[in-house]
């Protein structure tokens, strides 16, 4: 915790590349008093400079691309630039506005992907999976007949016994495949719809 006066905080922020004067910073602190409390020492009002930098870095209304890049006269400026977003401001208006904009962007991406036919509704995937299982079952049953006759000719196996064995083999394999596909389809149906590329 590094408590500094508002004037000193404005000078330090300006040195970091976030150009702000004392009056503007005072209004900013008043507006965000819930997340940036001030301390009083005599006539001076003090603010935690590290929290102030983190708060302004997370504020989507402030464009400060150089805040992390510019060297600071503060001894631990490199530590400030390495800090991750503070969970302290997680319930603030800034965070809510950021989440709203991200949700709007995600909805716009999904709308665009739907118009470009880049997404497939879960119901269509579900129907296609069920159809694929039925088609595979029918194809295996047709293949068993011809394969039983080939085994009879090639190895001298009784075609009737080979047909029964192949049908059982196909049934077990398709049942395992069916179970796995249905499990995946059920899981897909229960997951919330995701934006493309997410």
C-alpha positions as CSV (number, residue, x, y, z in Angstrom):
1,X,0.0,0.0,0.0
2,X,1.5,3.3,-1.1
3,X,-0.6,6.3,0.1
4,X,0.0,9.5,-1.8
5,X,-1.8,12.9,-2.1
6,X,-4.1,13.5,-5.0
7,X,-1.6,16.0,-6.5
8,X,1.2,13.6,-6.2
9,X,-1.0,10.8,-7.7
10,X,-1.9,13.0,-10.7
11,X,1.8,13.8,-11.3
12,X,2.8,10.1,-11.0
13,X,0.0,9.0,-13.3
14,X,1.1,11.6,-15.9
15,X,4.6,10.3,-15.6
16,X,3.3,6.8,-16.3
17,X,1.6,8.1,-19.5
18,X,-1.9,8.5,-18.0
19,X,-2.2,12.3,-18.5
20,X,-4.5,13.6,-15.8
21,X,-4.5,16.8,-13.7
22,X,-5.4,17.1,-10.0
23,X,-8.9,18.4,-10.5
24,X,-9.8,15.6,-13.0
25,X,-8.3,13.0,-10.7
26,X,-10.2,14.4,-7.7
27,X,-13.5,14.1,-9.6
28,X,-12.5,10.5,-10.7
29,X,-11.9,9.6,-7.0
30,X,-15.2,11.1,-6.0
31,X,-17.0,9.1,-8.7
32,X,-15.3,5.8,-7.7
33,X,-15.3,6.4,-3.9
34,X,-16.7,2.9,-3.3
35,X,-13.7,1.2,-4.8
36,X,-11.0,3.8,-4.2
37,X,-11.5,5.1,-0.6
38,X,-9.5,8.1,0.5
39,X,-7.6,8.5,3.7
40,X,-7.2,11.9,5.5
41,X,-3.9,13.0,7.0
42,X,-4.3,16.6,8.2
43,X,-5.5,18.7,5.3
44,X,-4.3,16.2,2.6
45,X,-6.6,13.5,1.2
46,X,-4.5,10.4,0.4
47,X,-5.2,7.5,-2.1
48,X,-3.5,4.1,-2.5
49,X,-1.5,4.7,-5.6
50,X,-1.2,1.0,-6.5
51,X,-5.0,0.5,-6.3
52,X,-5.5,3.7,-8.3
53,X,-3.3,2.5,-11.1
54,X,-5.0,-0.9,-11.2
55,X,-8.4,0.7,-11.2
56,X,-7.6,3.1,-14.1
57,X,-5.9,0.2,-16.0
58,X,-9.2,-1.8,-15.7
59,X,-11.4,1.1,-16.5
60,X,-12.7,0.6,-20.1
61,X,-13.5,4.3,-20.4
62,X,-9.8,5.3,-20.0
63,X,-7.5,4.6,-22.9
64,X,-4.0,4.4,-21.5
65,X,-2.0,2.0,-23.7
66,X,1.3,3.5,-22.3
67,X,0.3,3.0,-18.6
68,X,2.1,-0.3,-18.5
69,X,4.9,0.5,-20.9
70,X,6.2,3.9,-19.7
71,X,8.9,3.8,-17.0
72,X,7.8,5.3,-13.7
73,X,9.6,7.5,-11.1
74,X,8.0,5.2,-8.6
75,X,10.5,2.6,-7.3
76,X,8.2,-0.4,-7.8
77,X,6.7,0.7,-11.1
78,X,7.7,-2.6,-12.7
79,X,5.8,-4.5,-10.1
80,X,2.7,-2.3,-10.8
81,X,2.9,-3.2,-14.5
82,X,3.2,-6.9,-13.7
83,X,0.1,-6.9,-11.5
84,X,-2.9,-8.8,-12.7
85,X,-6.4,-7.2,-12.7
86,X,-7.5,-6.8,-9.1
87,X,-10.4,-8.8,-7.9
88,X,-11.1,-5.9,-5.6
89,X,-13.0,-4.1,-8.4
90,X,-14.9,-7.2,-9.6
91,X,-18.3,-5.8,-8.6
92,X,-17.8,-2.3,-9.9
93,X,-19.6,-0.5,-12.6
94,X,-16.5,-0.8,-14.8
95,X,-16.6,-4.6,-14.5
96,X,-20.3,-4.7,-15.3
97,X,-19.9,-2.5,-18.3
98,X,-17.0,-4.6,-19.5
99,X,-19.0,-7.8,-19.2
100,X,-22.0,-6.2,-21.0
101,X,-19.8,-5.1,-23.9
102,X,-18.2,-8.6,-24.1
103,X,-21.7,-10.2,-24.1
104,X,-22.8,-7.8,-26.9
105,X,-19.7,-8.6,-28.9
106,X,-20.2,-12.4,-28.4
107,X,-23.9,-12.1,-29.5
108,X,-22.8,-10.1,-32.6
109,X,-20.2,-12.8,-33.5
110,X,-22.9,-15.5,-33.1
111,X,-25.4,-13.6,-35.3
112,X,-22.7,-13.1,-38.0
113,X,-21.7,-16.8,-37.8
114,X,-25.3,-17.8,-38.2
115,X,-25.8,-15.6,-41.2
116,X,-22.6,-17.0,-42.8
117,X,-23.8,-20.6,-42.0
118,X,-20.8,-21.2,-39.8
119,X,-22.7,-22.6,-36.9
120,X,-25.0,-25.6,-36.7
121,X,-27.9,-25.8,-34.2
122,X,-27.6,-28.6,-31.6
123,X,-30.9,-30.1,-32.8
124,X,-29.5,-30.6,-36.3
125,X,-26.3,-32.2,-35.0
126,X,-28.5,-34.4,-32.8
127,X,-30.6,-35.5,-35.7
128,X,-27.6,-36.1,-37.9
129,X,-26.0,-38.2,-35.2
130,X,-29.1,-40.4,-34.9
131,X,-29.4,-40.7,-38.7
132,X,-25.7,-41.7,-38.9
133,X,-26.2,-44.5,-36.4
134,X,-29.2,-45.8,-38.3
135,X,-27.3,-45.7,-41.6
136,X,-24.3,-47.4,-40.1
137,X,-26.5,-50.2,-38.7
138,X,-28.1,-50.8,-42.1
139,X,-24.8,-50.7,-43.9
140,X,-23.3,-53.2,-41.5
141,X,-26.2,-55.6,-41.9
142,X,-25.9,-55.4,-45.7
143,X,-22.1,-56.0,-45.5
144,X,-22.5,-59.1,-43.3
145,X,-24.3,-61.0,-46.0
146,X,-21.6,-60.5,-48.6
147,X,-18.8,-61.0,-46.1
148,X,-20.2,-64.3,-44.8
149,X,-20.3,-65.7,-48.4
150,X,-16.7,-64.5,-48.9
151,X,-15.5,-66.2,-45.7
152,X,-17.3,-69.4,-46.9
153,X,-15.5,-69.4,-50.2
154,X,-12.1,-68.3,-48.8
155,X,-11.8,-70.3,-45.6
156,X,-14.5,-72.9,-46.1
157,X,-16.4,-71.6,-43.0
158,X,-20.1,-72.4,-42.8
159,X,-21.8,-69.3,-44.2
160,X,-24.7,-69.5,-41.7
161,X,-22.4,-69.6,-38.7
162,X,-20.1,-66.9,-40.1
163,X,-23.2,-64.7,-40.7
164,X,-24.4,-65.2,-37.1
165,X,-20.9,-64.3,-35.8
166,X,-20.5,-61.3,-38.0
167,X,-24.0,-60.0,-37.1
168,X,-23.2,-60.3,-33.4
169,X,-19.9,-58.6,-33.9
170,X,-21.6,-55.7,-35.8
171,X,-24.4,-55.4,-33.2
172,X,-21.9,-55.1,-30.3
173,X,-19.7,-52.6,-32.2
174,X,-22.7,-50.5,-33.2
175,X,-24.2,-50.6,-29.7
176,X,-20.9,-49.3,-28.3
177,X,-20.7,-46.6,-30.9
178,X,-24.4,-45.7,-30.4
179,X,-23.8,-45.4,-26.6
180,X,-20.8,-43.1,-27.1
181,X,-22.5,-40.9,-29.7
182,X,-25.6,-40.5,-27.6
183,X,-23.5,-39.6,-24.5
184,X,-21.7,-36.9,-26.5
185,X,-25.0,-35.6,-27.9
186,X,-26.6,-35.5,-24.5
187,X,-23.6,-33.6,-23.1
188,X,-23.7,-31.2,-26.1
189,X,-27.4,-30.5,-25.5
190,X,-26.7,-29.7,-21.8
191,X,-23.8,-27.4,-22.4
192,X,-24.7,-23.7,-23.0
193,X,-24.4,-22.7,-26.7
194,X,-20.9,-21.2,-27.3
195,X,-19.8,-18.6,-29.7
196,X,-17.8,-19.9,-32.7
197,X,-14.1,-20.1,-32.1
198,X,-14.7,-20.1,-28.3
